[in-house]
Amino acid sequence: MLSSTELAKRITNNDEIAYSTLYSRLWEQLYIFGKSLIMDEAEAKDVIQEVWLDYWKRRKEVSPNNIEAYLHQAVRYKVYNSLRDKKFNQVQLEVCRELTIDSVIELHHDFDETNLRLRHYINNLPAKCREIFTLSRYEGLDNEEIAQKIGISKRTVENQLSIAVKSLRIHMGKVISFLLFISYSR
């Protein structure tokens, strides 16, 4: 059985049987790839057909080395062009608009709910820990500034922030506390 590279070398020399063999071997995987990008079976088939026709026309110019990567890239390029040139009808545009509005409303609701939960858990931190966390995360002070402002060591500030983040991680989940830590760490 010849490799794809060997078949591509033969195709360069006008071997139609090699072309047919390579086509049979790669068509399905290229189709699945194209369909995953374009989400339309008929259009994916058209794109794949265009890629194969273009390959045959340009067979003398196309390097036979790594032909599978070349064909995948050609599919990606054709899909991109197809999507770029696509004109959406009014129904499709309306669906996109509704999905966008619904997504924004849902995201806003989730953010508000998460923010309320976060405020609740921050308010339940011990007083000194809450004060340090608020100065750091909401007022944007660095650890040295907090230490000077409330008259404690920088190390104590670091320990209290660590306690606050650990507590929030327990109550809010690892993702939220990680985002808080990354977003506001100095």
N, C-alpha and C positions, 0 to 999 in steps of 0.2 A: 504494500500500500504506500503510495507516494505521499510525502508531507505536503502541507499547504504551500510551502516555499517552492518545492519542486514543481508542483502543479502551476504555480504562478510563473515560474521560469518558462515552462512550456507554453503558457498562455501568451507570454511575450512574443513567442515565435508562432503565433496564430493557431495554436492547437485547440480546436473547438471541443474535442473530447475532454481535455484537461479542464477547460472552462466549465463544461457541463458537470464534471466531477466535483470541482471546487464549489460550484453553485449548489449542487445537491448537498454537499457536506456542510456548507455554512449558511444556507438560506434561512433555516429555522432559527438559529441562534441570532442572526441579524434581525430577523422579523420580531422576535421576542424583545430584543434590545430596543428596536425602533418603536414597537408598540408601548413599551414601558415609558418611553419619552413622550410620545404623542397622544397616547390614550385613545386611539381610534384605529380599529383593525383595518378598515379599508384604506385609510390614509397611510397607515404603516406599510401595507402591502405595496401601495404606489411608490412610496419613498424607497423601499428596498428594490423594487424593479428599476427605478431611476438610477440607483447606485450601481446595480449590476450592468445596466446598459452603458452607463458612463465609464465603468471600469473596462468594458470590452472596447469601447471607442478609444480609450487612453492607454490600452494595455502596453504599448511600446514605451510610454512615458513613466508608468508606475513601477516603482522598485518592487521586485518580487520578494525581497526580504521583509519579513513581518507583515505579510499581506493581510492577515486577520486584523491586526491593529489598524491598518490603513482603511479597511472596509468599515470597521466600527466607527472610525473617525469620520468617514464619508457619510455614514448614516446619521451621526450626530449633527454634522453640518447641514445635511438636507432637511432634517427635522427642524433644526433651528430656523432655517430659511422658510420652511413651510409655516411654522408658527408665527414668524415675524410678518409674513405676508398675508396671513389669514385675516379675513374680515369677519367680525362677529355680527350675527344678526341681532335684532332688538331683543328677542327672548333671552339669548345667551348673555347679552349685556345686562339685562334686568336681573337675571339669576346671579351674576357676578356681583352686582350692586347690593342685592339683598344679602348675599353671603357675607359681603364685607361689612355691611351695617350690623348684621347679627353677630358677627365675630367681634366687632369693636364693642358692642353692648355687653356681650358675654365676658370679654376680657376686662372691661371696666368694672363689671360686677364682681368678678373674681379678685381683681386688684383691691377693690373697696373692702371686700370680705376679709381678705388676707391682711390688709392694713389694720382693720379693726382687731383682729385676733392678735396681731403683733403688738399693737398698743396695749391691749389687755395684759399680755404677758410681760411687757416692759414695766407696766405699772405695778405688777406683782413682784418685781425684783426687790431685794433689800434696798433701803433708801440710798445708801452710799453707792452701791453698785448701779442703781438706776440713774443717779446723778452723773456718775462717770460715763456711763453708756450714752446718756443723752448729750452730754458735752462733746463726746467723741463723734457720735453718729449723726446727731441733728444740728449741732452747732459747728462741727467741723474742726474742733480743736485737736491738735496732736497730743500725744501722751505727755510730753514735757510741759506744754501749756496747761493741761489739766492739773498736773502735779503742782505747778506753781500757783494756779488759781485757787485750789482748795487746800494747799499746804500739806501735801503728802508726797511720798517718794514716787518717782516714775515707775519703779518696780511694782508698787501697790496698784497704780493705775493699770498696768499691764495685767496683773493678777485679777483685778476686778472686771476688766473687759473680758478676760478669758472665762471667768465665772458666768458673766452675762451671756456670752455667746453659747456656752455649754447649756445653760438653762433654756435659752431659746431653741437650741437644737433639739432638746428633749421635747419641748412643747410644740414647736412649729415644724419640726422635721429637718432633716439634714440639708435639704436643698435650700430652704429659706435662710437658715443660719449661715450656710456657706456663701450665699449671695450677699448677705449682710456683711459678712466678714470681708469678702473680696471688695465689695463696693466701697467700704468705708475704712479699710485698713490703711495704715500710714506707714 
